[in-house]
């Protein structure tokens, strides 16, 4: 993670991924996930109120048994995001379809998700072979934004890189990031976060939604 902006995107991407045993849940119960996100959020000068709410909700899990926390988070994640009729859609295409009145959104193959896949492809990012899930899940879009945010640093790191070419690539990556935020992330994430804040039973998801919304709103 080469930039503060890139770090925030990537840390949020990790936090929004489905809960898993091992390092992921241990980062929650040890407080590491919360400390990293708070540090970067403060560097980005996000709302103190949002950071405070996030810190308070995540403190619920510190020093708790990882197995118990994993069970609680998986249960709420399943209720919120999984199944034929989830409480909240966590992919851009299905969220926007439901927002536009579609009762049973089509996953993966819809104009929104196709547009996301095409945008990523134009930036050199393609779906992994045998990846059969939504490319426009929130954590995938955040990860992609992290890639764009850090790409100028990576592109200019080579010893043989031409300074003028590197500057051009850096400018292009920044423009691509801004465009993706305007055309995709910003079109659905604030509404998604509002729904999660209202519907989540676990403090983890409420706090994460508040912090994510504050971050995206600052970028718009």
N, C-alpha and C positions, 0 to 999 in steps of 0.2 A: 504494500500500500504506500504509494509514493506521495500522495497529496492528502491534505486534510479532507477535502471534498470527496476524493476517492475512498478514503477510509470510512467516511460516514455511510456512503452508499453500500460498501461491502459489509460493514458491521450490521447494518439494518437487513441486508440480504440474508446473512447468517441467522439473525434473530427471527426472521419471518419463515425460515424453512421449517418443515415438519419436525417436531421434537424427536430427538434420538438419544439413545443411551450412550454413555461414554463422555467424550469431551464436551459435547453440546450441552447436555443437562448439567454437567459439572461446572461449566462456565456460568450457568444460571445460579446454582446453589452456592458457588464460591464467591459470587459477587463480581467475578471478572467481566462478564458480559456487560453488566450495569456500569462498572467503573470505566470501561473503555468507551462506551457510548456517551456517558456523561462528559468525559474528558474532551472528546471530539466535538460534541454538541456545544460545549462552552467555548471551544476555540472558534467555532462557527458563529458564535454569539446568538444562538437560538434563544427563544423565550425562556426566561428564568422560571416562569410559571410552569411551562411544559416540562422543563428539565426536573423541576421539583416534583411534579406529579409522577413522572417516570421513575425517579429515584425512590419515591415512597412506595409505589406499587411493586417494584422489583425487590425491595427490601423484604417483602413478604416471604421470599423464597431462600434467603440467605441462611445457611447452616441447617436447612431442612434436609431430610433424607432424599437423595437423588431419585430413588425408585418411586417414592411417593409423589414428588414433584412431576416426574415424567408421566406418571399415570394421570395426574390432574390436568396437565397441559394437553396430553393426547386426547383426553375425554372432551375438553372444550374445543380443541382444534377440530375434532371430528364433527362435533355439533355445529360449529360455525361454518366450516369450509368444505366438508366432505359429504358425499352422497348425491342422490338424484335431485334433491331439493334443499341445498344448504341454506343456512340462515343468511350468510353473506357470500357473495361470489368473490374469489380472490385472484381472478385472472381478468385482465383488461377486457377481452372480448365478451366474456359472459357477464361481467358486471355492467358494461355499457348496454348490452342487449336487454338485460333486465331493467336497467334505468330507462330504456326506450319502450318499455311495455311488453317485452317478450316474456311470456310466462315460463317457458322451458328453453333456456338459451342453448345454442349449439356450441359445444366445446371444440376448441382447436381449429376447426375449419369454418371460420366466419371472417367477414371482411376486416374486422379489427385485428384479430390474431394474425391473419395473413399479412396485414400492413406492418405489424411488428416484426414478423419474420423477414419480410422484404427489407425493412430498414436495417435490421441487424446484418443481413447478408451484404448489403451495400457497404457496410462498415467492416466487412471481413469476418463476421461472426456467423457461423452456420450451425444448424441443429446437429448435435452429435448423432452418429449412426446408432440406430435402435432406440433413440430417445422418443418415446411414444406418449409424452405428456405435453401439457400446454406450455408453449414457449413464452406466453405472455402472463404467466404467474407473476405475482408481485416480486417474489424473491429473484426471479430471472431478470426482470426488468431493472431492478436495483443493481444486480450484479453487472449487467450490461452498462449501466450508467457509470459504475465504478471503473469499468474497463475504459470507457471513453474519457473519464476524468483523469485517469493516470496515463493514458496513451501518449500524450505529448512528452512526458518525462521519459517513458520507455523509448519512444522514437528518436529522441535526441541523445540517448545514452551511448550509442555506438561511437567508437573512436573514429571511424571513417565517415561519420555522418556529415554531410554538407550543411553548414549553418543555415544557409538560405532555404534549403529543402526542408530541414528540420523545423524551421519557423513556420513554413507553409503548412506542413503536416500538423503542427501544434494548433495553428489557427483553425484548420479544418476539423480537427477532433473537438475543439471547443464549440464550434458552430454546430456540429452534429449532436453534441450533448444538449445544447440549448434547444435545438429543434425537437429532439426526442422528448425532452421535458415538456415543451409546449404542446406538441401534437399527441403525446401519449400519456406519460406519467401524470402530468397536470390535469388531464381530462377526466381522470377517474379516481386517483388515489385520495384526494381530499374527501370525496363522498364515501369511498370505501372506509377510510379511517373513522369518519363520523358514525357509520353503521357499526363498526367493530366496537367503538367506544360505548355505544348504546346497548349492544347485544352481548358482549363478552361477559362471562361469569368469572373468569379468572383475571386477577389484577394484571398478570403478565401481558395479556393481549390489550387490555385497556390502556396501560401505560405505554406500551409499544406503539399503539395507534396514535396516541397524543403526541409522542415525540416525532413519529414519522410525518404526521400532518404538519407540525411546526417546521420541520426541515423542508418539505416540499413547498409549503406556502412561501418560505423565504426565497425559494428558487424561481418562483413565478413572477 
